[in-house]
């Protein structure tokens, strides 16, 4: 890197000292903030106008972890983005922000002008509400908010057209989708789902990630010895489904069970979003389900998975309590989302009640290491929507290979349901109903960190859209964007939310 350019790049604390010194010399300071993922003529003219307002132009960039333009962004790391900005003559200093917004940075720097581009001329158009907070911040420090004028370019559009991370097949799919659906049309469905109040029914799971480093082979046994370095714990299972929905809907009801041994109730209550109303029932002589994953810190590979649970079927007064709560809540609820992980919560009686009384039943019946194939979707006689992973279709049909479409038709002969989604990992998804036939969509994941929880996220948001009657093409795109977001994060550390998902969709469609 050119030494002059390198000297322009400053740590935020050092930049505060520099700006204070410049201000003491009577210098005026302008501050611009953004992602600046791909520098273009619009940015250059923006910076030129910003510099004309003051003696010094300071630019801060959004750090990689807070770029909410989809799992395929940023295209360039913040190190590269800051170096590119530092090469511009009109930019005096560059720094990486520490937060999603520039509010704290404005309060630290106290610039005379906070300058945004012409895209922010209408504050109300910012779906995040962030620009309004930044305007409040610049006003609070005695500065002025300013918007530059001139031609506008979209970094997202330029990246999508000329620097896409996707394969030619995915790019062709997106071009076709953009030709048939507008951004506003897709986002209108995101707005509509907020009015639904879904009820989630299913097992609560506590996901634990134990990070470790290998220290060698045991001297006495042929096993790998690891050193534990840290533990992170997340809300999984039906808790994760409820949290995803809470980021999309105004209110969510959750019906689940906790064990009377190692219940983890305090953790679970704290982990649920504020707009989730939980009915935490009891499963006696059980532990709340804990799934512990031993993870190599360096590679991120999972070395071992340990289940702590009692997967006997709910019985006695616990089973009756579940039935009583479901009977009461089903009366008023328009959408019931069942996440059945096959660990014993849902009895034959409760399944029958859900099938008979739910006004709209969306269902995912999971096949996993803990239920060893004893959790087929056909134990439900009917549903309005079923979302399965491809291997769950294979388990139901007892076919490891074959055409997934033919297998799905066989599943449909076993359960009365008019609408299906089959998630297929890196192969995308297949969707079906009788009127539309089969609709396929590719996967949009560019970076896969952890696949745990991705299916739950897809199931959550597609259930809302299917209940509303959205077109399958839109359901498929939104669902696969949600899945791509999840696999780029560890477990269920970051539940879905409407704003981030909307920005990802907008970036993808430009």
Secondary structure, DSSP 8 states (H G I E B T S, - for coil): --HHHHHHB--HHHHHHHHHHHHHTT--EEEEEE--SS--HHHHHHHHHHHHTSSEEEEEE--GGG--S-TT--SS-HHHHHHHHHTSTT--EEEE-SSSSSHHHHHHH--SEEEE-GGGSSGGG-TT-HHHHHHHHHHHTT-EEEE--S----HHHHHHHHS--S-HHHHHHHHHHHHH--HHHHHHHHHHGGG---EEEE-EEEEEEEEEEEEEE-SSSSSEEEEEEEEEEEEEEHHHHHHHHHTTSS-EEEEEEEEEES--HHHHHHHS-TTEEEEEEEEEEEE-EEEEEEEETTT--EEEEEEE-------HHHHHHHHHHHHHHHTT-S-EEEEE-SSS-S-HHHHHHHHHH-SSEEEEE---TTTTT---GGGSSB-SEEEEEHHHHHHHHT-SSS-HHHHHHHHHTTSB-SEEEEE-GGG-EEEEETTTEEEEE----S--S--TTHHHHHHHHHHHHHHHT--HHHHHHHHHHHHHHHHTSSTTSS---HHHHHHHHHHHH-
